[in-house]
Amino acid sequence: MSSGCSKCGKNAIYLRRYTAERLCKPCLKQTTIDRVRKTINRQKMFRDEDKIVVAISGGKDSAVLLDVLHQIEKNYPRSELIPLTIDEGIHGYRDEALKAARDLTKSLDMKLEVRRFDDLFNYPLDEIVNIRGDGKVLGACSYCGVLRRRVLNTAAKELGADVVATGHNMDDEAQTIIMNMMRGDSIRIARTNRSRERPVKGFVPRVKPVLELSERDIVAYAHHRSIPYHDVPCPYSVEAYRNDIRDFLNAMEHKRPGTLTAILRSGESVSQAFVETSPSFEFGECSVCGEPTPAKVCKVCQLLDEIKEKE
């Protein structure tokens, strides 16, 4: 890239297409941190004395999340960052991801907490998929997503966390918004994006600090910061409905930069509309396990019952 940096005039090494910024290496780093800090402040994600569990998978998104938060939270000495990895039990894949997560946390002089599916549910994901068999109703990603959320919440409560930070980026969030709309489940956009100001009893609030960073931003930052991460896709990801949505949105964002940002803003408007017009938008307790759920029996208990029936 021959043009000068939009910020300082030095040689640019990266083009942030949706803002039309050409950035040199130092300005790429600083603008990335600034965008995350702005997102944190705009959505009032953190408080000065927070104990923040940072969910890291070993992949690039959560690796950048932890690196950026480590730099931001240096200015808040009363806060604490706790890296947490969930081991679903995917043979080979998770072993390498765990190594990357440990390398990252060691480089930042932090201790990594690990929680495992089979410790909480008595089944690793590989066994769940095997029990599910070929006559599958739900994909592996559906089981994994539901159970990961439960492990994350349980671990966060055990660790005394005030808030959980996840590595969902702009692409992830835009894909989720479109998926929910195409499934006719727009209310889920609001249910899964509750602000910290509207907590649910039994849930540790979750925030997405890298929400305003695109996947390209994440890759560029990780590369130029030499952040260790695991870049092999999950073997079950080929089943995901998300892949079709990702391809479509990638093409739209390339042709019309800013598309993903516009979808994010639309999602925020949908969430706010549901909050203002749905007085019954509340959670109760699961009749089986007592965890918070919008239904009589939570999805975790439903899935575990199905697995036990198929054994």
C-alpha positions, 0 to 999 in steps of 0.5 A: 500500500503506497499511500500515506497513513490517514492519521500521521502520513507515514507509509500505510500498511492497512486499509480499513475499508468501511471508514476509508482509513489508510493506517500505518502499523502504530496507527492501526494498533492505536485506532483499534484500541480506540475503537474498542475503548469507544465501544466500551464507553458507549455501551457502559460495559465496564466499571472501575472495580470490575472482575472481568472474565474474558472468554478466549477460545485460542482463536484470533478474535478472543486473542485480540480481545484479551490483548486489547483489554490488557492494554486498556485495563492497565489504566484501571488498577482496581479491575481484574482480567480472568482469561477463561477457556472452555474445552468442549471435548473436540479431539485434536482441534481443542488441544491445539486451541488450548495450547494457543490460549496458554501461550497467549496468557503466558505472554501477558503474564496471566493465569488461564482458567479452563472448564470442560464439558464432560466435567459439567455435563458428563459428555464431551462434544465428540460423544454428544455428536456420536450419540446424536447419530446420522439422523440428526435434528440439530447440528453439532454447533447448536449443541455446542452453542447452548452448552458453552453458554451454560459453562461460561455462565457457571464458571463466571459465577464460580470465579466471582465475575461482575461481567463476561467479555466475549470476542464477537466481532462485527462480522459475527454480530451482523451474521447473527442478526440476519440469521435470527431475522431469516429464522423469524426469531427477531426477538432473540436479537434483543434477548441475547443482547441485554445491556448491563443496565438490565441484568437477569437474575442468575446470569452474569452480564455479557459484553462484546468489546470488539463489536466495532472491529471487522474480522479484517481488522482483527486479522491485521491487528493480530498479525502486526502485533504477532499475537499467537492464535489457533487458525484452524476451523472447528471440524464441525463448522461445516454443518453451520447455517452461519456459513451461508450467511457469512458468504453473502455478507462478505460479498455485500461488505466487499461491494458496499463497505459499511453494510455490516455497520448498518446491520449492527445499528439496525440490530440495536434499533430492533433490540431497543424496540422490543425492550420498550414494547414487550413488558413480558420480556422476562426470564423465569427459572428452569423447573429442572435445574433452576437456571434462568430461562424464557421457557419452563425447561431450559434448552440445556436440560432439553438437550441433555434429556434428548442425549440420554434418551438416545444412549 
